[in-house]
């Protein structure tokens, strides 16, 4: 009985050669193609509105932290003072980020930075506000005593980072916008709140929780007052 003929080595060699030739032709075809990459055009106004809406959502989550604790607690003077302080702190941050900022970033002006840098600052700022929301929730839960060191540092450090971002957003775009930075007014508006936030984190272990939150309200209010008083006093636009 005749057996089935086996493939010869010549056929295998021919198939391998054909595959190598096809692969080489495919690579040559891909190399010959030119990649036409174009940058997306971003409308600064549209971008600022969308990023600002996201910041509003983050601030809304902070309000939820306050409401969740208050809804399950017995109302007393401490709860009222702590809740009011937390709400005023969020209102001040809303003003700094959206009224006196761009895309949720305090002190940032429109069209002075590339969109990728705006997105980076926006991401860092909202991460900071998320940590602040957690700190406010912890403050409401410990409103009748002293805030634990971890919760106090989350609250104070997040607000300190927020003020550092505000300084960076005011300084970095200066050369690109060809606009001088009013160093005296800028530092006078932002250094005292930054120093106060850090001091509370370092030395505020013995302070009642409500006092800690009200001091942070004063810090944010000081920064906001610098924006409000400048146009009213000098009749000038609210720039840095």
URGI-V862707 format. One record per pair of residues at least 24 apart in sequence whose ideal C-beta (glycine too) atoms are under 6 Angstrom apart, sorted by the first residue. I is the first residue (numbers start at 0). GAP is how many residues later the second one is. If there is no record, write none. Layout:
I;GAP + I;GAP
This chain:
41;73 + 43;66 + 43;67 + 47;54 + 47;55 + 47;62 + 50;52 + 50;53 + 50;71 + 51;46 + 51;52 + 54;42 + 54;49 + 54;71 + 57;68 + 57;71 + 58;31 + 58;35 + 60;72 + 61;28 + 61;71 + 61;74 + 64;68 + 64;71 + 64;72 + 65;74 + 68;71 + 68;72 + 77;65 + 77;66 + 80;129 + 81;58 + 81;61 + 81;128 + 84;128 + 84;129 + 84;132 + 85;50 + 85;127 + 87;129 + 88;127 + 88;128 + 88;131 + 91;128 + 91;129 + 91;132 + 94;129 + 95;128 + 99;127 + 104;64 + 105;60 + 106;59 + 106;62 + 106;63 + 106;133 + 107;61 + 111;61 + 111;64 + 111;65 + 112;60 + 124;40 + 127;30 + 127;33 + 127;34 + 130;27 + 131;26 + 138;70 + 138;74 + 141;67 + 142;66 + 146;62 + 146;65 + 152;48 + 155;41 + 155;44 + 155;45 + 156;44 + 158;38 + 158;57 + 159;34 + 159;37 + 159;38 + 162;27 + 162;30 + 162;31 + 165;24 + 169;70 + 185;54 + 188;34 + 188;37 + 189;33 + 191;30 + 192;26 + 192;29 + 192;30
